């Protein structure tokens, strides 16, 4: 793999390769964008391109030298990846990084420190890192990876060169997934996976590997299809409550499936363009079901589904949330 294998991030590639060509490499970068669009992969390719022993005329890595091989295997002594431990990057992890920074590269031109999911740093860890970003040691490049700069301290952002990674277009996502999983997917399933992944390679690969996801999605959609405004049903009510009895991850997955469904119902009413639908395999059912919902109800449902995660984090009783959601689905428009 090389820079040439990064699909759909032409602007990011252009900026990074130009910095190598013009010898204007920053000491710190912030790669930001949606999860699963190639930020970490690009960081590794950037490290390879800079440390490659035999770079090409376009300044991309040769893929065959000792340095490229070591980085590909993630075993280079001059490549360090810091990741959250128990969902947090602690101040001790940053202190350990700082201790290593003062050591010269063992084998490479430059040492690379990639802080993945940098938004998981504690406030103490961020303040600790800030000292390093203010006075970076020579021959060291630090790359922070996160979904949005707003998750980090403004003082950290100001000391990094920001590289934005855009959401992948459907055609690029299909191309990547087809290459990686071509034998496992027919065209119809590939189309569905790419729509549900919303431009994220990581999300698409996760959906493919979680074979039970599509089965669960089918069960939830069948439930939502059976629900109609102003028609109360104890069985469907209890099934909605069951979702809120599971783990937070299971509930988050179910809420996402529901959000996609009601998004499609709303979209068909307001702008019937099929390429923007998630559940393309349910097109005829969506067209029929959309006729029984008012725009007001659909907007209320979507607004509430979007609030559920925040309400759970505020320790609102989950069963009360389930009751409220069911009321949004079947109650009067004014409820």
N, C-alpha and C positions, 0 to 999 in steps of 0.2 A: 504494500500500500504506500501511497505517496500523496503529495499535494494534489496531483492530478486526479486522485480518487475521491476528493472532497467534492460532492455534488450539491449544487444549489446555493453555495456560499461564495459566489464570485467576488463580491465586494471585500469580504474578510480576507480571502486569499490574496487579492490584489494588494491590499494594504500591508499585509505581512511580508509578501515576497518583495514588494518595493522597499520595505525597510531593510531587508537583507541586501538587496542590490545597491542601495544608496548608502549602506553602512550607517543607518540611522535607527539602530535597534534600541528600543526603550528598555529600561531596567525593570519595569513593571507594567503589566497589562491586565485589563479586566475584560474577559470574554463573557458577554451576557446575551441572553436570549432564551427562548423556550427550551424546556428540558427535552433532550433527545434529538437535537438538530445538528450535532457534530462539534460542539465546543471542545470537549476533552480530546476527541480524535484529532482536531486541528491543532490543539496545543502540543500533542505528541509529534505531529508532522512538522510543526514549527521547530521543535527541539531537534529533530532529525535533520532538517534542512540547514540549520545553523552549525550543527556539529558534524555533519557529513564530511568524510575525508576526500570524497571525489564527487562534489556536486555537479549537476548538469549546467548547461549554458543558461537555463532558465532559473537557476539557483534552487531547484528542487533536489531532494536527496537521491542518491544513487541506488539505495535499497540493498546494496551488496557489501558495503564495507563493514568493518568491525563495529564502528559506532552505530550505524543504522541497525545492524543486527541486534546489538545490545538493547537499544531503545525499543525495538519491535518486541523484544521478549520481556520488556520492563525490568531488566536486570542491570542497567547501567548504574554505576556508583555515583554518577553525576546527575541522575534524574531522581527526584523525590516527589511523591504524590501524597499530599495530606488530605485525608478524608474524615468526615465526622465519625466519632465513636459514640454510640448510643445517641445518635441524632445531634451531636454537639461537637464543635471543634473548640477545644479548651485552650486556656492560656498556656498550659504546659506544653501542648503540641507546638504552639508558636515559639515558645522558648527553646524547645528542642531544635526547631528550624533555625532560629537565630544562632544557636551554638554551631551548627553545621555550616552556616553561611561564611564564617571566617576562615574555613578551610579551603585551600585552593582546589580547583578541579583535578581529579585524579587521572582521568583519561581524555577528557573532552576540552573543547575550546571554552565552553561556558557551562556552568551548572544551572539546572532548571529546577524550580520548585513550583509545582502545580497544586494550588489549593482548591480542591473540588468542592462544590456546594458551599462556597465561601460565606453565604448568608447564614450558615449554621455556627459561625464564630460567636462566642460570647462577647459581650461588650469589652470585658477585660482583654480577651484575645485580640480584638480589633485594635484596641489602644496600644497593645504590645506590638502588633505588626506595624502600626503606624510609624513607630520609631525607625524601623528598618526601611520602610518606603521613603522616609525623609532623607536618610543617608545610606543609600544602597551600596553594598560592597561591589568592587569590580568583578567582572566576569560572572555575574549572577543575574538570572532573569526569573522574575516571579510572575506567575500567571494565576490570577484569581478567576474562578468560574462560578457564575451565579445566574439566576433567571432574570433578575432586574437590578440595576444599580441602586435603586431606592432602598434595597434591603441592607445596604452598607452605609457606614458613616461617610458623610460628605467629604471629610478630610482624606479618607482613603481613596475615594473616587477621584479626587482632584490630583492625586499623585500617580494615577494609572492612565495609560493610553487605552481608551475604550474601543473595543471591537464588537460591533453588533452582529449577532447571528439571527437571520430572519427565519420565519416559519417556512418550511420547505413547500414548494408547489407540489400539487398532486402528481404531476408527471415525473418530477424528480424523485419523490418518495416511492412511486411505483417502480421506477428504474432501480433504485437501491434495493428494495425488498425483493424484486424479481431476481436480482443478481444473487442475493444471499439465500433466498428460500424458494427458488423457482420450482423445484420438484414437489414442494409441499402444498402449493396453492394453485387452484384454478383461477381463471380470470375474474370470475364473479366474486370469489372469496377475497382475492387480492384487492379488488375495488372497494369492498366493504371494509376491510381492515384499514386501508389507507384513509378512508373517510373518518372512521372512528378514531384514528390516531391523530388527526388534526395537525398534520405536517411534522410529526415527531417520529424519527426512525426508532428511537428507544421505545416509545409507546407502541409502535407497530410490532416490533420484535417481542415485546412483552405480551401483547394480545395473542400473537401466534404461539408463543410458548405456553401460555395459560389456556390449555385446551378446554377447560371448564368454563372459560369466560363466555364464549358464544352460546353455550348451553344455558348459562345463567341469564344472559341477555334475552334469549328466546323466552324463558320463563317469565321474566319481568315484563317484557313487551306484551306477552299474551295476557298478563294481568291488566296492564294499562289499557289494552284494547277492549277488555271486558268491562271496564269502568266507563260510565256515562254520567254526565251532569244530571243532578236531581234524581239519581237512582241509587239509593242506599242499599248496600249488600253486606251482610255480616261476614261472609267468607272473604271478600276482597278487603274489607276493613282489617280483619285479623291478619291477612297476608302482608298488608302494609305495615302493621305493627311488628310482624316477625322480622322485617328488615332492620328495625330499630333495636332489636334484641341481640343482634350479632355484634361482631367486633367493629371498631371504628373503620377499619380498612374495608370490611365487607359492606358497611353502610355507605361509605364514600363511593364505592364502585356502583352500588345500586342507585345512588342519587345521580351519578354521572349518566347512567343509562336513561334514567327518567328525564334528566335535563335535555339530552339529545332528542328524545321522543317529542317532548312538548315544544322544543325549539323548532323541530320539523313541522309540527302542526301549525305553529304560528307563521313560519316562513311560507308555507304553501298558501296560506290565506293572504299574506301581504305581498309576496313576490314569488310566484310559482316558477322558479328557476331551479331545475333539479340538481344542477351541479353543486349547489350549496347545502344539500341535504346530507345528514349523517346516515340515516337508515334507508338507504337507496333500495334495499331488497324488500322494503315494505311500502313501496310507493303507492300502489293501488289502495292499500288499507289506509295510509295516511291521507290520501285524497278524500276518501269516504268519511273518515273520522273527523277530519277538520271541519266538516259541515255542521257538526253538532256543538261546536265550541264557539263562544263569543271571544273576540279579541281581548276583552277585559279579563275574562277568566284565564286565558292562556298567559297573559302578562303577569297576573297575580300568582299563578302556579310557578312560573319561571323565577319570579322575584323571590318567592318563598324557598324554592329549592336552592337558590343561590345563597340564601342566608343560613341554611341549616348547619353547615360546618362551623360557622362563627357562633351560632347559638349553642352548639354542643361544647365548644371550647369555653363558653361562659357557664358551663355546668347546668344548662337548662335540662330538665327531665326529658329523656328521650321519648318516653311514651306520650308525654304531652305534645311533643313535636310531631309524633306520628298521628295523633288525633287531629292536630291542626292541619297537617298535610292532607289527610283524607277529606276534611271539610273543604279544603281548597279545591280538591278534585271533583267532589260531588255536590257541594252545597250551592246555595244561591250565589249569583254573581256578586252580590253585595256583602257576602259573609266574610 
